[in-house]
Amino acid sequence: MLKLLHRAMLLALCLAMQAHADELSRTIELVKPSVVGIGSFQKTRSPALSFIGSGFAIDDGLTIVTAAHVVSELLRTDQGDMLGVLVRQGESSQFRAATITMLDKEHDLARLRVRGAPIPALKLGDSAEIHEGKSLAFMGFPLGMVLGLRQVTHRCTVSAITPVAMPTLSSSKLDGKLLNQLQKSPYLVFQLDGTAYPGNSGSPLFDPDTGEVIGVVNMVFVKGLKETAISAPSGIAYAIPISFLRTPPE
């Protein structure tokens, strides 16, 4: 009798896991058309198209959300490049020029505006309802140009909801950026138990059941040198709650 009960419980668990996996598969197909690459175009460069981050469409499909540091990096390396987004169309891609409409460096969020036909838009969820232990997913372009313009999805768990800047053990390790952050009002971000890479910056963090965006992936915890984020990822990433996108920066 106990063996039969045990088998029944295992079967129920397997069926529940399969149903959850099927739900994510359906959600991926809904989210994928909305996720774009963030990069630049320069006619004399080879390749002319280049992208270093991820983003996604909201509202009317012509507003693109990404991480502010992705846009800032593109602007720093600007040598006549045209800022824009790369939209996948079947097996090809289309570059669409974009203008910056919001750059919130404190919360590492940016909005871009593109012209042309609307891109399928994602719905924003309520990040205040997310608690530790919640299973989520994020989609973007890990490693940027290395893997091409193919959206990649990663599962993750909210392992902690933590202040964006934590004091270091030694005051000698405080740099100017961290000191500046600590002097501001602290805010909480999602710490994720999931592997992200530099190209994932700007990726939507979404509910695998509904596809609603909960946050924007913006940081990866790096062990040692910056290059180890690729060769030996820590499996720890961070995302800015989408509530900060709803609230205009002061």
Residue pairs with C-beta under 8 A, 6 or more apart in sequence:
20 208
23 208
23 209
24 137
24 153
24 155
24 208
27 137
27 206
27 207
27 208
27 209
27 210
27 211
28 137
28 139
28 153
30 211
31 56
31 122
31 139
31 153
31 204
31 206
31 211
32 139
32 151
33 88
33 119
33 120
34 56
34 57
34 119
34 120
34 121
34 122
34 204
35 54
35 55
35 56
35 139
35 140
35 141
35 151
35 203
35 204
36 54
36 55
36 56
36 57
36 64
36 85
36 86
36 87
36 88
36 119
37 51
37 53
37 54
37 55
37 85
37 86
37 93
37 141
37 144
37 149
38 51
38 52
38 53
38 54
38 55
38 64
38 66
38 70
38 71
38 74
38 85
38 86
38 112
38 202
39 49
39 50
39 51
39 52
39 53
39 74
39 84
39 85
39 86
39 95
39 144
40 49
40 50
40 51
40 74
40 78
40 81
40 82
40 83
40 84
41 48
41 49
41 50
41 81
41 82
41 84
41 95
41 97
42 48
42 50
42 79
42 80
42 81
42 82
45 81
47 145
49 86
49 93
49 95
50 145
51 86
51 141
51 144
51 145
51 149
51 199
52 70
52 73
52 74
52 144
52 145
52 198
52 199
53 66
53 67
53 70
53 140
53 141
53 144
53 199
53 200
53 201
53 202
54 66
54 70
54 139
54 140
54 141
54 199
54 200
54 201
54 202
54 203
54 217
55 64
55 65
55 66
55 70
55 85
55 112
55 202
56 64
56 65
56 66
56 122
56 202
56 203
56 204
56 213
57 63
57 64
57 65
57 118
57 119
57 120
57 121
57 122
58 64
58 65
58 121
58 122
58 124
58 213
59 121
60 118
60 121
61 117
61 118
61 119
61 120
61 121
62 113
62 114
62 115
62 116
62 118
62 119
63 101
63 111
63 112
63 113
63 121
64 85
64 98
64 111
64 112
64 113
64 114
64 119
65 109
65 110
65 111
65 112
65 202
65 204
65 216
65 245
66 109
66 110
66 112
66 201
66 202
66 216
67 108
67 109
67 110
67 201
67 202
67 216
67 217
67 218
67 240
68 103
68 104
68 105
68 107
68 108
68 109
68 110
69 105
69 108
69 201
69 218
70 110
70 201
70 202
71 83
71 100
71 103
71 110
71 112
72 103
72 105
74 81
74 83
75 83
82 97
83 97
83 98
83 99
83 100
83 112
84 95
84 96
84 97
84 98
84 114
85 95
85 96
85 98
85 112
85 114
86 93
86 94
86 95
86 96
86 149
87 93
87 94
87 95
87 96
87 119
88 149
88 150
88 151
93 149
96 114
96 115
96 116
97 114
97 115
98 112
98 113
98 114
99 112
99 113
100 110
100 111
100 112
100 113
101 111
101 112
101 113
102 109
102 110
102 111
102 248
102 249
103 110
104 110
104 244
104 249
106 184
106 249
107 187
107 240
107 244
107 249
108 216
108 218
108 219
108 240
109 216
109 240
109 244
109 245
111 245
122 204
122 206
122 211
122 212
122 213
123 210
123 211
123 212
123 213
124 212
124 213
124 242
124 245
124 246
125 206
125 207
125 210
125 212
125 213
125 214
125 242
126 243
127 190
127 214
127 215
127 241
127 242
127 243
128 241
128 243
130 136
130 158
130 161
130 190
130 214
130 215
130 241
131 158
131 161
132 158
132 159
132 160
132 161
133 157
133 158
134 157
134 158
135 155
135 156
135 157
135 208
136 155
136 156
136 157
136 158
136 192
136 205
136 206
136 207
136 208
136 214
137 153
137 154
137 155
137 156
137 205
137 206
137 208
138 153
138 154
138 156
138 192
138 194
138 196
138 200
138 203
138 204
138 205
138 206
138 217
138 237
138 239
139 151
139 152
139 153
139 154
139 203
139 204
139 206
140 151
140 152
140 196
140 199
140 200
140 201
140 202
140 203
140 204
140 217
141 147
141 149
141 150
141 151
141 152
141 199
141 200
141 203
142 152
142 154
142 196
142 197
142 198
142 199
142 200
143 197
143 198
143 199
143 230
144 198
144 199
146 199
147 199
154 194
154 195
154 196
154 200
155 194
155 208
156 192
156 193
156 194
156 205
156 237
157 192
157 193
157 194
158 190
158 191
158 192
158 193
159 191
159 192
159 193
159 236
160 190
160 191
161 188
161 189
161 190
161 191
162 188
162 189
162 191
163 186
163 187
163 188
163 189
164 181
164 186
164 187
164 188
164 189
164 238
165 178
165 181
165 182
165 186
167 174
167 182
168 174
168 178
174 182
187 244
188 241
189 215
189 238
189 239
189 240
189 241
190 205
190 214
190 215
190 238
190 239
190 240
190 241
191 236
191 237
191 238
192 205
192 217
192 236
192 237
192 238
192 239
193 235
193 236
194 235
194 237
195 233
195 235
195 237
196 203
196 217
196 220
196 233
196 237
197 220
197 229
197 230
197 233
198 220
198 229
198 230
200 217
200 220
200 237
201 217
201 218
201 219
202 216
202 217
202 218
203 216
203 217
204 213
204 215
204 216
204 217
205 213
205 214
205 215
205 216
205 217
205 239
205 242
206 212
206 213
206 214
207 214
213 242
214 239
214 241
214 242
215 239
215 240
215 241
215 242
216 239
216 240
216 242
216 245
217 237
217 238
217 239
218 238
218 239
218 240
219 237
219 238
220 229
220 233
220 234
220 236
220 237
220 238
221 234
221 236
221 237
221 238
222 228
222 229
222 234
223 232
223 234
224 232
